[in-house]
């Protein structure tokens, strides 16, 4: 029998294990690979037999990587990302120069898009592909060159460049504000408060804001959203008060779609960063967009 040159197990088994490790789920891995969970399980077991070590601890309704499994998963993730990037670069040879950037819907709509017209004017030979999602894990893909992330600037295997810090203020529509009597934070606490929760634990909630602003602790009248764009739309239509990250709501304040409800203001606990894969060199188009964005912070 001819021996494989790289002494690797089945590539199907490697792909099945990598997907199961990334999702921590045989079911979600099967959905991604368009096979059955049983097929994924069989491939993972065959890989474990080939290596001679368990890669998962099979808990009730959960998978947990063993130390050996974690090492193999990290190696496969790096290898698959490199292969994916190379194939994309080869496939794009002779095609328009492209760069991909991933952002949340709110950041794309309120900050990025109003600025990109100037970039396109200056760099008409570069095409920008947009990956827009409010779930951070969906932006961490091999085909996304640059990402805008909100956090402390530290992410595993990511290089990060600070875009800007921010401040947070309460905002509402002019019509809503006209019908309220606002004299203190206590009055603000009695209003319908539009809060974004359940998407990103770093996102400031109304409870966080009130505590940092020094308001007395009390029960809040909160309506919850899992989309910042929708929360801002609700505020513009007079449904309540939203928290406004000034860098994002500045255009809405400028055209009076929203107004500040109170002088209360806190510093955002996190900042916005531009990030990219630390284990893979950026292609030239990504470097051009990165440098342009960092040079056009206002």
Buried (B, 14 or more C-beta within 10 A) or exposed (E): EEEEEEEEBEEBBBBBBBBBBBBEBBEBBBBBBEBEBEBBBBBBBBBBEEBEBBBBEEEEEEBEBBEBBEEBBBEBBBEBBBEBBEEBEEEBEEEEEBBBBBBBBBBBBBBBEEEBEEBEEEBEEBBBEEBBBBEBEEBBBBEBBBBBBBBEBEBEBBBBBEBEEBEBBBBBBEEBBEEEEBEEBEEBBBBBBBBBBEBBEEBBBBBBBBEBBEBEEEEBEBBEBEBBBBBBBBBBEBBBBBBBBBBBBBEBBEEEBBBBBBEBBBEBBBBBBBBBBEEBEBBEBBBBBBEBBEEEEE
